[in-house]
Amino acid sequence: MTAHHHAIVWLDHREAKVFHLNTTEVDRMILHPHRPTRHIHRNATSVGGRTSLLDDDFLKNASEATAEAKAILIAGPDSAKSELAAHLTRHHPEVAARIVGVETVDHPSDGALAAVARLHFNTKDNSQSQISQTDLGS
């Protein structure tokens, strides 16, 4: 796999799409929970006072899939994106520190998701570059 510095994770309660990308390439991985959620049960685990519908292995696998990224964008249509961000904060704070955004994105095609990521990271990279130049007195 080519070195990629950016990752976008789009997830809902049925799957996670993890894209690692640079300016020219995208490597894609699809993850599925061991226990796909069909409906809420009263005994579902509570996370931060809310009911978590995602199993721990699913969150762990999504976390591991982003561990090498320098910048991570988390996206999705519902609470799964927040659950992943909370999981990273609790269990992998060094990875959570590299989250650059948590965005609501419905159900995009793979091409649309890659475009969202490139647009987001291009904007972030350009603003970071301008900050660095300002700090250097340029």
Phi and psi restraints in degrees (value plus and minus 20) as a CYANA .aco file:
   2 THR   PHI     -87.9   -47.9
   2 THR   PSI     131.0   171.0
   3 ALA   PHI     -87.3   -47.3
   3 ALA   PSI     105.5   145.5
   4 HIS   PHI    -143.5  -103.5
   4 HIS   PSI     122.9   162.9
   5 HIS   PHI    -125.8   -85.8
   5 HIS   PSI     -34.8     5.2
   6 HIS   PHI    -138.6   -98.6
   6 HIS   PSI     127.6   167.6
   7 ALA   PHI    -158.7  -118.7
   7 ALA   PSI     121.2   161.2
   8 ILE   PHI    -140.9  -100.9
   8 ILE   PSI     113.7   153.7
   9 VAL   PHI    -136.4   -96.4
   9 VAL   PSI      96.2   136.2
  10 TRP   PHI    -124.7   -84.7
  10 TRP   PSI     106.2   146.2
  11 LEU   PHI    -165.6  -125.6
  11 LEU   PSI     131.3   171.3
  12 ASP   PHI    -152.5  -112.5
  12 ASP   PSI    -182.5  -142.5
  13 HIS   PHI    -103.2   -63.2
  13 HIS   PSI     -21.0    19.0
  14 ARG   PHI    -129.3   -89.3
  14 ARG   PSI     -44.9    -4.9
  15 GLU   PHI    -182.7  -142.7
  15 GLU   PSI     142.7   182.7
  16 ALA   PHI    -148.9  -108.9
  16 ALA   PSI     110.5   150.5
  17 LYS   PHI    -125.3   -85.3
  17 LYS   PSI     102.0   142.0
  18 VAL   PHI    -134.8   -94.8
  18 VAL   PSI      98.1   138.1
  19 PHE   PHI    -133.7   -93.7
  19 PHE   PSI     107.5   147.5
  20 HIS   PHI    -124.5   -84.5
  20 HIS   PSI     109.2   149.2
  21 LEU   PHI    -163.5  -123.5
  21 LEU   PSI     136.9   176.9
  22 ASN   PHI    -150.2  -110.2
  22 ASN   PSI    -183.4  -143.4
  23 THR   PHI     -88.8   -48.8
  23 THR   PSI     -41.8    -1.8
  24 THR   PHI    -141.3  -101.3
  24 THR   PSI     -37.4     2.6
  25 GLU   PHI    -151.3  -111.3
  25 GLU   PSI     134.0   174.0
  26 VAL   PHI    -153.7  -113.7
  26 VAL   PSI     106.7   146.7
  27 ASP   PHI    -125.7   -85.7
  27 ASP   PSI     108.8   148.8
  28 ARG   PHI    -136.4   -96.4
  28 ARG   PSI     121.3   161.3
  29 MET   PHI    -157.8  -117.8
  29 MET   PSI     119.8   159.8
  30 ILE   PHI    -135.8   -95.8
  30 ILE   PSI     110.6   150.6
  31 LEU   PHI    -137.8   -97.8
  31 LEU   PSI     126.1   166.1
  32 HIS   PHI    -147.8  -107.8
  32 HIS   PSI     123.8   163.8
  33 PRO   PHI     -88.5   -48.5
  33 PRO   PSI     133.8   173.8
  34 HIS   PHI     -90.0   -50.0
  34 HIS   PSI     -53.5   -13.5
  35 ARG   PHI    -140.0  -100.0
  35 ARG   PSI      64.5   104.5
  36 PRO   PHI     -77.8   -37.8
  36 PRO   PSI     118.4   158.4
  37 THR   PHI     -99.4   -59.4
  37 THR   PSI     105.5   145.5
  38 ARG   PHI    -125.4   -85.4
  38 ARG   PSI     -60.2   -20.2
  39 HIS   PHI    -179.7  -139.7
  39 HIS   PSI     143.5   183.5
  40 ILE   PHI     -97.4   -57.4
  40 ILE   PSI     115.6   155.6
  41 HIS   PHI    -128.3   -88.3
  41 HIS   PSI     128.3   168.3
  42 ARG   PHI     -82.5   -42.5
  42 ARG   PSI     -45.2    -5.2
  43 ASN   PHI    -117.7   -77.7
  43 ASN   PSI      -2.0    38.0
  44 ALA   PHI     -82.3   -42.3
  44 ALA   PSI     130.5   170.5
  45 THR   PHI     -85.9   -45.9
  45 THR   PSI     125.3   165.3
  46 SER   PHI    -118.1   -78.1
  46 SER   PSI     113.9   153.9
  47 VAL   PHI    -145.8  -105.8
  47 VAL   PSI      97.1   137.1
  48 GLY   PHI      37.9    77.9
  48 GLY   PSI      16.4    56.4
  49 GLY   PHI      63.3   103.3
  49 GLY   PSI     -22.8    17.2
  50 ARG   PHI    -136.6   -96.6
  50 ARG   PSI     140.6   180.6
  51 THR   PHI    -101.8   -61.8
  51 THR   PSI     106.9   146.9
  52 SER   PHI    -111.3   -71.3
  52 SER   PSI     107.4   147.4
  53 LEU   PHI    -117.3   -77.3
  53 LEU   PSI     -25.7    14.3
  54 LEU   PHI    -118.3   -78.3
  54 LEU   PSI     119.4   159.4
  55 ASP   PHI     -99.5   -59.5
  55 ASP   PSI     133.8   173.8
  56 ASP   PHI     -80.0   -40.0
  56 ASP   PSI     -57.2   -17.2
  57 ASP   PHI     -84.8   -44.8
  57 ASP   PSI     -57.9   -17.9
  58 PHE   PHI     -82.6   -42.6
  58 PHE   PSI     -66.8   -26.8
  59 LEU   PHI     -84.8   -44.8
  59 LEU   PSI     -60.2   -20.2
  60 LYS   PHI     -82.1   -42.1
  60 LYS   PSI     -65.2   -25.2
  61 ASN   PHI     -84.0   -44.0
  61 ASN   PSI     -61.1   -21.1
  62 ALA   PHI     -85.0   -45.0
  62 ALA   PSI     -57.9   -17.9
  63 SER   PHI     -83.8   -43.8
  63 SER   PSI     -67.0   -27.0
  64 GLU   PHI     -83.2   -43.2
  64 GLU   PSI     -53.9   -13.9
  65 ALA   PHI     -87.5   -47.5
  65 ALA   PSI     -40.1    -0.1
  66 THR   PHI    -127.7   -87.7
  66 THR   PSI     -19.8    20.2
  67 ALA   PHI     -78.4   -38.4
  67 ALA   PSI     -50.9   -10.9
  68 GLU   PHI    -111.3   -71.3
  68 GLU   PSI     -28.1    11.9
  69 ALA   PHI     -91.1   -51.1
  69 ALA   PSI     124.2   164.2
  70 LYS   PHI    -104.3   -64.3
  70 LYS   PSI     -44.9    -4.9
  71 ALA   PHI    -165.0  -125.0
  71 ALA   PSI     116.3   156.3
  72 ILE   PHI    -148.5  -108.5
  72 ILE   PSI     110.1   150.1
  73 LEU   PHI    -131.9   -91.9
  73 LEU   PSI     107.7   147.7
  74 ILE   PHI    -128.3   -88.3
  74 ILE   PSI     110.8   150.8
  75 ALA   PHI    -159.2  -119.2
  75 ALA   PSI     140.6   180.6
  76 GLY   PHI     146.2   186.2
  76 GLY   PSI     150.2   190.2
  77 PRO   PHI    -107.6   -67.6
  77 PRO   PSI     -34.7     5.3
  78 ASP   PHI    -161.5  -121.5
  78 ASP   PSI    -174.1  -134.1
  79 SER   PHI     -93.3   -53.3
  79 SER   PSI     -31.1     8.9
  80 ALA   PHI     -78.1   -38.1
  80 ALA   PSI     -57.7   -17.7
  81 LYS   PHI     -82.7   -42.7
  81 LYS   PSI     -59.5   -19.5
  82 SER   PHI     -90.5   -50.5
  82 SER   PSI     -55.6   -15.6
  83 GLU   PHI     -84.4   -44.4
  83 GLU   PSI     -60.6   -20.6
  84 LEU   PHI     -85.6   -45.6
  84 LEU   PSI     -64.0   -24.0
  85 ALA   PHI     -80.3   -40.3
  85 ALA   PSI     -62.1   -22.1
  86 ALA   PHI     -86.3   -46.3
  86 ALA   PSI     -60.4   -20.4
  87 HIS   PHI     -81.4   -41.4
  87 HIS   PSI     -65.2   -25.2
  88 LEU   PHI     -82.3   -42.3
  88 LEU   PSI     -61.8   -21.8
  89 THR   PHI     -82.3   -42.3
  89 THR   PSI     -62.2   -22.2
  90 ARG   PHI     -94.0   -54.0
  90 ARG   PSI     -64.9   -24.9
  91 HIS   PHI    -125.6   -85.6
  91 HIS   PSI     -40.4    -0.4
  92 HIS   PHI    -161.3  -121.3
  92 HIS   PSI      45.3    85.3
  93 PRO   PHI     -80.3   -40.3
  93 PRO   PSI     -48.3    -8.3
  94 GLU   PHI     -88.3   -48.3
  94 GLU   PSI     -51.5   -11.5
  95 VAL   PHI     -98.9   -58.9
  95 VAL   PSI     -62.1   -22.1
  96 ALA   PHI     -78.1   -38.1
  96 ALA   PSI     -52.5   -12.5
  97 ALA   PHI     -83.6   -43.6
  97 ALA   PSI     -38.4     1.6
  98 ARG   PHI    -117.8   -77.8
  98 ARG   PSI     -14.6    25.4
  99 ILE   PHI     -92.6   -52.6
  99 ILE   PSI     103.5   143.5
 100 VAL   PHI    -122.0   -82.0
 100 VAL   PSI     -28.7    11.3
 101 GLY   PHI    -199.2  -159.2
 101 GLY   PSI     132.9   172.9
 102 VAL   PHI    -148.2  -108.2
 102 VAL   PSI      92.0   132.0
 103 GLU   PHI    -141.1  -101.1
 103 GLU   PSI     125.4   165.4
 104 THR   PHI    -105.4   -65.4
 104 THR   PSI      97.1   137.1
 105 VAL   PHI    -157.4  -117.4
 105 VAL   PSI     104.1   144.1
 106 ASP   PHI     -82.1   -42.1
 106 ASP   PSI    -125.6   -85.6
 107 HIS   PHI    -152.5  -112.5
 107 HIS   PSI      55.0    95.0
 108 PRO   PHI     -96.1   -56.1
 108 PRO   PSI     139.9   179.9
 109 SER   PHI     -90.1   -50.1
 109 SER   PSI     145.5   185.5
 110 ASP   PHI     -80.0   -40.0
 110 ASP   PSI     -61.3   -21.3
 111 GLY   PHI     -82.9   -42.9
 111 GLY   PSI     -61.7   -21.7
 112 ALA   PHI     -86.8   -46.8
 112 ALA   PSI     -57.6   -17.6
 113 LEU   PHI     -85.6   -45.6
 113 LEU   PSI     -63.8   -23.8
 114 ALA   PHI     -82.0   -42.0
 114 ALA   PSI     -58.4   -18.4
 115 ALA   PHI     -85.4   -45.4
 115 ALA   PSI     -62.1   -22.1
 116 VAL   PHI     -79.8   -39.8
 116 VAL   PSI     -65.0   -25.0
 117 ALA   PHI     -83.0   -43.0
 117 ALA   PSI     -67.2   -27.2
 118 ARG   PHI     -81.6   -41.6
 118 ARG   PSI     -63.1   -23.1
 119 LEU   PHI     -81.8   -41.8
 119 LEU   PSI     -67.1   -27.1
 120 HIS   PHI     -82.2   -42.2
 120 HIS   PSI     -69.2   -29.2
 121 PHE   PHI     -91.3   -51.3
 121 PHE   PSI     -54.0   -14.0
 122 ASN   PHI     -82.9   -42.9
 122 ASN   PSI     -63.0   -23.0
 123 THR   PHI     -82.7   -42.7
 123 THR   PSI     -66.4   -26.4
 124 LYS   PHI     -84.0   -44.0
 124 LYS   PSI     -64.3   -24.3
 125 ASP   PHI     -82.9   -42.9
 125 ASP   PSI     -61.8   -21.8
 126 ASN   PHI     -85.6   -45.6
 126 ASN   PSI     -61.6   -21.6
 127 SER   PHI     -89.1   -49.1
 127 SER   PSI     -55.9   -15.9
 128 GLN   PHI     -85.7   -45.7
 128 GLN   PSI     -60.1   -20.1
 129 SER   PHI     -83.9   -43.9
 129 SER   PSI     -61.6   -21.6
 130 GLN   PHI     -86.2   -46.2
 130 GLN   PSI     -57.9   -17.9
 131 ILE   PHI     -84.0   -44.0
 131 ILE   PSI     -64.3   -24.3
 132 SER   PHI     -81.8   -41.8
 132 SER   PSI     -61.3   -21.3
 133 GLN   PHI     -86.7   -46.7
 133 GLN   PSI     -57.3   -17.3
 134 THR   PHI     -85.5   -45.5
 134 THR   PSI     -62.6   -22.6
 135 ASP   PHI     -83.4   -43.4
 135 ASP   PSI     -49.0    -9.0
 136 LEU   PHI    -104.5   -64.5
 136 LEU   PSI     -23.9    16.1
 137 GLY   PHI      61.3   101.3
 137 GLY   PSI       1.4    41.4
